[in-house]
Amino acid sequence: MLIVQVQVQVVADGVDAFIAATKANAAGSRQEPGVVRFDVMQERDDPSRFVLIEAYRDEQAAADHKLTAHYATWRDAVAALMAVPRSSVKYTDIDYPG
């Protein structure tokens, strides 16, 4: 399993638009056969900061995700909302039974 933790900081007046676009992307992502989880979290102390936790069955599922229409729509919609470029860290689940 591949887990990707994405850190996002959006401009203050872009929070609502980011949330709307990200909810739509998350809903579409959860329908993909290779997606195990797709969680979106907003920081309590700074509502302009978000973490996305994306869990994929394998590397191919993560690559397939980036080819979907909902991902492309999200990527294009949030590009101008970023206060800084998003960053990510990839993890391997060492206890995944799949």
JOWOGI-V160882 format. One record per backbone hydrogen bond with DSSP energy under -0.5 kcal/mol. CO is the residue of the C=O (numbers start at 1). NH is the residue of the N-H. If there is no record, write none. Layout:
co->CO nh->NH
co->CO nh->NH
This chain:
co->1 nh->93
co->2 nh->56
co->3 nh->91
co->4 nh->6
co->4 nh->54
co->5 nh->7
co->5 nh->89
co->6 nh->52
co->7 nh->87
co->8 nh->50
co->9 nh->83
co->9 nh->84
co->11 nh->14
co->12 nh->15
co->14 nh->18
co->15 nh->19
co->16 nh->20
co->17 nh->21
co->18 nh->22
co->19 nh->23
co->20 nh->24
co->21 nh->25
co->22 nh->26
co->23 nh->27
co->24 nh->28
co->25 nh->29
co->26 nh->30
co->28 nh->31
co->29 nh->32
co->32 nh->35
co->34 nh->36
co->34 nh->57
co->37 nh->55
co->39 nh->53
co->41 nh->51
co->46 nh->49
co->48 nh->10
co->49 nh->43
co->50 nh->8
co->51 nh->41
co->52 nh->6
co->52 nh->54
co->53 nh->39
co->53 nh->55
co->54 nh->4
co->54 nh->56
co->55 nh->36
co->55 nh->37
co->56 nh->2
co->58 nh->62
co->59 nh->63
co->60 nh->64
co->61 nh->65
co->62 nh->66
co->64 nh->67
co->65 nh->68
co->68 nh->72
co->69 nh->73
co->70 nh->74
co->71 nh->75
co->72 nh->76
co->73 nh->77
co->74 nh->78
co->75 nh->79
co->78 nh->81
co->78 nh->82
co->79 nh->82
co->81 nh->11
co->87 nh->7
co->89 nh->5
co->91 nh->3
co->92 nh->94
co->93 nh->96
